[in-house]
Amino acid sequence: MKQNSQPVRLYVNGAILGYKRGLRNQYNHTSLIKIKGVDSKEETDFYLGKRIAYITKASTPGKDGSKYRVNWGKVCRSHGSNGVVKCKFSRDLPPQSIGGRVRVMLYPSRV
C-alpha cells in the first residue's frame, strides 16, 4: 500500500461576495458565496447542504487552545446562473469578511 505524502483536501475554496440584498434592503443573515470552479446553476446542485467554514485568527487561544476560530454555515440554495450560492452561518458573517475566503467542505454527502 502506497503512503500518501499529502493529506487529502476535503474542501473547495470560496469567496464571500456580500450579503443577500435588494435595491434598498440588505439581509445579513444570508451570505453570497462564489465557489471556485463552479460556473453554472446546474453545478451548484452538488454543493447544496454542504458545510462552510469561515476561519479567523484570534489574539487569545480559545477553550481548546487553538488561536483559530471557525464560524460554521450551510449552503442553502443557488443564486443567479453563475455558480454563486446563498449560505446561512451560525453567526452572521462580519462586514470585514466581504472579499475574504471560506472553505466549502465536501461533506455531508448526498450521493
C-alpha positions as CSV (number, residue, x, y, z in Angstrom):
1,M,0.0,0.0,0.0
2,K,1.4,3.4,-1.1
3,Q,1.6,6.0,1.6
4,N,0.3,9.5,0.6
5,S,2.7,12.2,1.4
6,Q,0.0,14.9,1.2
7,P,-3.3,14.7,3.3
8,V,-6.5,14.6,1.3
9,R,-8.1,18.0,0.9
10,L,-11.8,17.8,1.9
11,Y,-12.8,21.3,0.9
12,V,-13.1,23.7,-2.0
13,N,-12.2,27.4,-1.7
14,G,-14.9,30.0,-2.0
15,A,-15.1,33.8,-1.9
16,I,-17.5,35.9,0.1
17,L,-19.3,38.4,-2.2
18,G,-21.6,40.1,0.3
19,Y,-25.0,39.7,1.8
20,K,-28.3,38.9,0.2
21,R,-29.9,42.2,-0.7
22,G,-32.4,44.0,-2.7
23,L,-32.1,47.5,-4.1
24,R,-32.6,49.2,-0.7
25,N,-32.6,46.4,1.9
26,Q,-29.8,44.1,3.0
27,Y,-30.3,40.8,4.8
28,N,-27.2,40.0,6.9
29,H,-28.4,36.5,7.9
30,T,-27.7,35.2,4.3
31,S,-24.3,35.5,2.6
32,L,-23.5,35.1,-1.0
33,I,-20.5,32.8,-1.7
34,K,-18.8,32.2,-5.1
35,I,-17.4,28.6,-5.2
36,K,-14.1,28.2,-7.1
37,G,-14.5,26.1,-10.3
38,V,-18.4,26.3,-10.3
39,D,-19.7,28.4,-13.1
40,S,-23.3,27.4,-13.7
41,K,-26.5,26.9,-11.7
42,E,-26.5,23.2,-12.5
43,E,-23.0,22.7,-11.0
44,T,-24.2,24.3,-7.7
45,D,-26.6,21.4,-7.1
46,F,-23.8,19.2,-5.8
47,Y,-22.9,21.7,-3.1
48,L,-26.4,22.2,-1.7
49,G,-26.4,21.2,2.0
50,K,-22.6,21.2,2.3
51,R,-20.9,22.8,5.3
52,I,-19.0,26.0,5.0
53,A,-16.2,27.2,7.4
54,Y,-15.2,30.8,7.8
55,I,-11.9,30.7,9.7
56,T,-10.4,33.7,11.6
57,K,-7.3,34.1,13.7
58,A,-7.7,35.5,17.2
59,S,-5.2,37.0,19.6
60,T,-6.0,34.8,22.5
61,P,-6.4,31.0,22.5
62,G,-9.9,29.6,22.9
63,K,-11.0,26.8,25.2
64,D,-9.4,24.1,23.1
65,G,-6.0,26.0,23.0
66,S,-6.3,27.0,19.3
67,K,-5.9,30.6,18.1
68,Y,-8.2,29.9,15.2
69,R,-12.0,30.5,15.4
70,V,-14.5,28.8,13.0
71,N,-17.9,30.1,12.1
72,W,-19.8,27.2,10.5
73,G,-22.5,27.6,7.9
74,K,-24.5,25.7,5.3
75,V,-25.2,26.1,1.6
76,C,-28.9,26.8,1.3
77,R,-29.6,27.4,-2.4
78,S,-28.2,28.8,-5.6
79,H,-28.2,32.5,-6.6
80,G,-28.3,33.5,-10.2
81,S,-26.8,31.5,-13.0
82,N,-23.0,31.9,-12.5
83,G,-22.3,29.4,-9.6
84,V,-23.0,31.7,-6.7
85,V,-24.8,30.1,-3.7
86,K,-26.7,31.5,-0.7
87,C,-25.4,30.4,2.7
88,K,-26.6,30.8,6.3
89,F,-24.0,30.8,9.1
90,S,-24.5,30.1,12.8
91,R,-23.4,33.6,13.4
92,D,-23.8,36.3,10.7
93,L,-20.6,37.0,8.9
94,P,-19.0,40.3,9.9
95,P,-18.7,43.1,7.2
96,Q,-14.9,42.9,7.2
97,S,-15.2,39.3,5.9
98,I,-16.5,40.5,2.5
99,G,-13.9,39.7,-0.2
100,G,-12.4,37.1,2.2
101,R,-12.1,33.3,1.8
102,V,-14.2,30.4,3.1
103,R,-13.8,26.6,2.9
104,V,-16.7,24.7,1.3
105,M,-16.4,21.3,2.8
106,L,-17.2,18.3,0.7
107,Y,-19.5,16.8,3.4
108,P,-22.2,15.8,4.3
109,S,-22.6,13.7,1.1
110,R,-26.0,13.5,-0.6
111,V,-25.0,10.7,-3.0
